[in-house]
C-alpha cells in the first residue's frame, strides 16, 4: 500500500504541472492583411503563475532583457495576477524588456494596429517617472512611444538617438495644465506639475496606431493626443519589435497587455473551446485508474501531448 500511495502521489503531482505560455496569440508570423480587424496578436494578463525571481519571470513571460543602452536594474516579478515592477532606487536605470521581435510583428505593425495596457503607479522618485510600451524598437535608441507620467501628463512621441520629438501639440489633454487636462477631466483634480496625481490609481492606456494618421492616444477612453506635429518623422523606422520600459525611479503594477489588428477600441472576443468532459472528473478518473493499475503491478507510460 505504501508503494501504491507513493505512485499515486507522483501521478497526481505530475498531472498538476501546467506549462506556462508566453503572450503571443498567433502561430508563426501573423499577417494582419489576412486577419479580421480586432484580431488579438498578443495578450498577457499575468494570471496562472507566480514568480518572484526576475530572470525566471522574464523567461516564463517569453521576455528578455535589453541592455544595449543601460543595465537592467528593475525587478520584474509576477504576483497576484500582475506584473510587479520595482525600480525606485537611487542607482536605478531605465530598464528595457523585449516582448516581441521584428519577425513576429513585421506583418502586423506595418498595418494599422492597437495596443493597450493597465498601469497602477505605486511610487516614484520624482513626478516625471513612468512606464511605457515601445513600438518600432530598433534595438538601440530609436522607437515610437507614449509616456503617461506619474504626475498625470505625458507625451506622444518618438525617440531618435538622444532626442525626444513630439507628435502631440501643446494643448491636448496629455499636455494641458488647465481644466482640459486629463487629470481634471478624469478625476476632477487641478493639475499640479509637482503632484503625483496617478499614484494608486489604475489607468488604461490605449494607442490606436494608424499608418496614415499616426498614433492616437486614449487614457480611460479619453482621447488625450493625436499626431499634430513632426509628421515627417512618422513611418521612418523600419523595425517592428515591441519592448516594455520601466524608467528609473518608478514602482508600478502592470496588467492586461494586449495588441490587436486595426483601430477598433477593443479586440474581438476569442472563442474558447468547450471542454469535452469535466476536466476534474476525467483527470481524476485517469489518475485513479493509473494508480490502481500500478498497485496491481502493471507498468504504464502515460504521455500527454502539449498544445
N, C-alpha and C positions, 0 to 999 in steps of 0.2 A: 504493500500500500504506500509505503514511503516513496518508493521509486516512481509509482504512478502519480503521486502528488507532485513530485518534482517535475515530471514530464508535463503534467497539466499546467503547472505554474509557468514553465518555459514557453509552452504553446500560447498561453494567454498573454504573456509579455510580448512575444513576437507579433501577435495579432494586433496589438495596440500601437505598433510603430508605423507612423504615417509619414511619408516623405513630404517635405515642405517644398512647394513650387515657388519660383520667382513670379513676379507680377506680370510677365509677358503673357498675353492672351492668345495671340495668333501664332500658328505654327510657321516655321521657316521665315521668309521675308515677306511681310504683308504688302499688298499693293492697293493703295487707297482708291485708285481708279476702278477697281473691280469689287469694291465693297460699298454697301449702303452707307449713307450719311448717318453718323451716330454709332458706327461700329467700334466697339472697345478694342483698343490696341494694347493698353496696359491698365492694370488695376491692382492696387496694393492697399489692403485695409489693415494689415499688420495683425490679423487675427490668426489663431491656430497654433501659436507658439510663443514662448518667452525665451529671450536670450540676452543675458547681461554682459557677455563677452563681446567686445566691439568687433573683432575680426570674424568671429563666428556669426554674429548678427548680420554683418555685411554679406558673408557667404550665403547664408540662408535666404537673404533677400535677392541674391544674384547681383549685388552691387560690388564695386571695388573702389579702393582709394585712388585718388588722382593727386599726385604730389609734384606735378611739373612746376608749379609756381610756389607752393607753400607746403610746409609739413602739415600732415593731417593731425590736428590736435583735439578735435571734437570727439566726444564719446557718443556713438550712435548705438543705442540698445533698443530692444523691443520688449515692452512690458504693458500689460493690461490693454492689449489691442491697439497700441500706439507706438510710433517711433519716438523715442525719448532722445533729445539732443541736449548735451551739456557741454558748453564751450565758453562759459563765462568765467574765465580765469585770466589773471594778469598776463600770462605767457601764451594765451591762445592766439591762433591764426585762423584766417579764413580756411575752411575745410571743405573739400570737394569729393563727392562720391558719384562715380559713373553708374547710371541706372540702365541706360540702353545705348548701344553703339550705333555708328553710322549704318552698318549693314542692315540692322533690324528696321531702322526708321527712314532710310533713304527714299523709299517709295511711299512714305506716309507724309513726311514733313516737307515734301516738295509739292504738296497739295494743301488745301485748307484743312486745318485740324484745330482741336481744342484740348486744353489741359486744365486740370482743376485739382486743388488740394485744400485741406483744412489745416490751420495752424493756431496754436494757443501759445502765446509768449508767456514764459514763466519768470524770466529775469533778464536783465541786460546791464552792461557796464556803462552805456550811455544811450541817448534817445534815438540815435541813428542806426541801431543794430537791427538785423533782420535775418530771415532765411529766404531762399528763393530757388526756383527751378530754372536752370539754364538751358536754353534751346540753341541749336546750331553750334554746339560747342566744338571747337577745332582741336582740343587737346592742349591748348596753350592759353591765350588770353583774349580770345575773340568769341563772342556769343551774343544772343539776344536774351533779355530777361526783364522781369518785373520785380522790383523790390518794394514790398509793403513793410514799412519800418515800424518799430515798436511804438513810436510816438503817434502813429496813425496817418502818416502821409507816405509818399514814396515816389518811385519813378518807373516809367515805361520807357525802356532804353536799350541801347546796345553798347557793348564793351569792345573797344578797339585798342588792343595792347595796353596803353596806360591812360586812355581817355574814356570818359563816360559821355556818350552822345545821346541826347534825349529825343524820343519820339513824341512825348507829351508836350502840350503847351504849358503855360504857367498859370492858367486859370481853371483847369479841370479839377474835379474833386480830389484827385490824388495829390495835387499841388496846392489847392486852395487853403487859405487860412481863415476865411470868413464863414458865414453861415452855409455856404455851398460846399464846405469841406466834408469829406467822408465822415469824420467822427461826429460832426454836428448833425448831418443827415441821419446817421445810423443810431447814435447814442444820445443826441441832444446836448452834447458837451461842447463847450467853447474850445476851439483848438488852441493848444499851448505848445510852442516849439520845445519847451523844456519839460513837457509832460510825457508820461508813458501811458497813453490812452488805451493801448491794446493789451496791457498786462492782464492775464487771467480772463481774457475774452477770446472765445473761439470764433474765428472768421473763416469764410470760404472764399478763396481766390480762384477765379476762372478767367482764362485768357483765350479768347477766340482769335485764332491766327489766320488771317486771310492773305493769300498770296498776292492779291491785288491791292488790298487796303491796309495791310499790316495788322498789328496786334490791337485788339480792343479788350480792355480790362474791366472786369466786374468784381466787386467785393461785396459779398452778401447780396448779389443781384442788383447792386447799384453800379451803373456804368461810371467808372471813375476816370477813364482815359481812353482815347483812341489815338491813332497816329496823325499828328498835326504838324510835326516838324521833322527835318532831316530825312525826308522821304527817299532821298538819293542813296541812303545807306541801307535801305531795306532790300532784302534778297541779294546781298552781295557776299554772303558767307556760304561757301559750297561745302558745308558739313551739316550733319543732322543729329548727332549724338545729344542725349539729354543727361544732365548732371544735377544732383541736388547739392545745394551750397548752404552751409551754415557760416555766417560771418563770425568773426571773432567777437568775444564778449556777449554771447547770447545763449540763453537756455530756452528750449521750446519743445512742444509736443506736436507731432505731425500725424495726420490720419487721412485716409481715403484719397490717395493719389490716383488720378485717372487721366488717360489720354484717349481721345476718340476722333474718328474721322469727321470732317465737316465742321460746320459752325452752329450746330444745334446747341441749345442751352443745357441739354443733358443727353447722355448716351442712350442708345437702345437697350432695353432690358435683355439680359442674357437668359435664354430659356434653359432651365435646369432639367436634366434628365430625371424622369420619375424612377424611383428605386424599384427594382424588380421584385424585391421582397423586403420584409423588415430586416434592416441591417443587423440590429441587435439579435433578433431571433435566429437569422440564418448563420451569423458568425458564431453565436454561442453553440448552435447545433453542430456546426462543423468542428469546433474546438472540442466539444464533449465526445464526439464520435472518434476523433483522432486520439483523445486521451484514453478512451475505452479500449481502442484497438491496441494502443501502446501497452496498456496494463495487461492485455492478453498475450503479449509477446510478439505482436506483429510489427514489422518495420515499415515506416512510411516516410516519403519525402514530400512535404507539402510545398507547392510553389504557387505564387500569385503574380500575375502579370501586372506591372505598374503602368498606369495610364499617364 
